[in-house]
Amino acid sequence: MAVFKKVNFKDFVDCFNQHNINKFSSEAYKKMFDYYEEKSKRVGKHVRLDVITICCQWSEYDNYQQVIQDNNLKINLDGLDEKEKVNQVMNLLKGKTIAYLLDNNHILIRTFLTGEKM
């Protein structure tokens, strides 16, 4: 038998705090919470809250340069202004995975996975 508890945003963040995980900004926690809530509605099933798995599946970056470097992205940004560079990186990411430009200008991406429906 499985027991499920519906969690709100505060509960979601508290689960990370209970594990002393400070990997994400408030904006990133909110975006991930919304993602899993929508996913649960879309598939019609409960989504298990596993903070360790979430930490392995998601990364938050301070800027687009960090995303390019850490993920070995091949992209030409010559001649573009900063906003256009961010947009180009986001377009490339969205073609490969789930990516969000957050209100704090950080970039949140889900680990590049093959064969998984997102």
C-alpha positions in Angstrom: 0.0 0.0 0.0 1.3 3.5 -0.9 0.5 6.6 1.1 0.5 9.9 -0.8 0.6 13.4 0.6 -0.1 16.4 -1.5 2.5 19.0 -0.9 2.4 22.7 -1.4 5.3 24.8 -2.5 6.4 25.4 1.1 6.4 21.6 1.8 8.4 21.1 -1.4 11.1 23.5 -0.4 11.1 22.2 3.2 11.9 18.7 1.9 15.1 20.0 0.4 15.9 22.0 3.6 15.5 18.8 5.7 18.3 17.3 3.6 20.4 20.4 4.0 20.3 20.9 0.2 20.8 24.5 -0.9 21.5 23.9 -4.5 18.7 26.0 -6.0 17.4 29.6 -5.8 13.8 30.3 -4.8 12.9 30.9 -8.4 14.3 27.5 -9.4 12.4 25.7 -6.6 9.2 27.4 -7.8 9.8 26.5 -11.4 10.5 22.8 -10.5 7.5 22.7 -8.2 5.3 24.0 -11.0 6.9 21.5 -13.5 6.1 18.5 -11.3 2.6 19.7 -10.4 1.8 20.1 -14.2 3.4 16.8 -14.9 1.2 15.1 -12.3 -1.9 16.7 -13.9 -0.8 15.8 -17.4 -0.2 12.1 -16.7 -3.0 11.7 -14.2 -0.7 10.1 -11.6 1.0 11.2 -8.4 4.6 12.2 -8.8 7.0 10.9 -6.1 8.9 13.7 -4.3 12.5 12.4 -4.3 14.8 15.4 -3.6 18.0 13.4 -4.4 16.7 12.5 -7.8 15.6 16.0 -8.4 19.0 17.3 -7.5 20.5 14.9 -10.0 18.1 15.7 -12.7 18.2 19.5 -12.5 21.0 22.1 -12.6 20.8 25.9 -12.1 23.3 28.1 -13.8 24.2 31.7 -13.0 24.6 32.6 -16.7 24.6 31.3 -20.3 28.4 31.1 -20.4 28.3 28.6 -17.6 25.7 26.5 -19.4 27.8 26.4 -22.5 31.0 25.5 -20.7 29.5 22.9 -18.4 27.5 21.1 -21.1 30.1 21.5 -23.9 27.5 23.2 -26.2 28.6 24.0 -29.7 27.0 27.4 -30.5 28.2 30.5 -32.4 27.2 33.6 -30.6 29.5 36.0 -32.6 28.0 39.4 -33.3 25.0 39.0 -30.9 24.2 41.3 -28.0 23.8 39.7 -24.5 20.0 39.3 -24.8 20.3 37.6 -28.2 23.0 35.3 -26.8 20.8 34.2 -24.0 17.9 33.6 -26.4 20.1 31.5 -28.7 21.3 29.4 -25.8 17.8 28.9 -24.6 16.6 27.9 -28.0 19.4 25.4 -28.3 18.6 24.0 -24.8 14.9 23.7 -25.5 15.6 21.6 -28.5 17.4 19.1 -26.3 15.8 19.2 -22.8 13.6 21.3 -20.5 15.0 24.7 -19.9 13.8 27.8 -18.2 15.1 31.4 -18.0 14.3 32.4 -14.5 13.3 35.8 -13.2 16.8 36.2 -11.5 18.4 35.6 -15.0 19.6 32.2 -14.0 19.1 29.2 -16.3 17.5 26.0 -15.0 17.8 22.9 -17.1 16.8 19.3 -16.7 19.6 16.8 -17.3 19.9 15.8 -20.9 18.2 12.4 -21.1 17.5 10.2 -24.1 14.5 8.1 -24.5 12.5 9.7 -21.7 9.3 11.5 -22.4 9.2 15.0 -20.8 
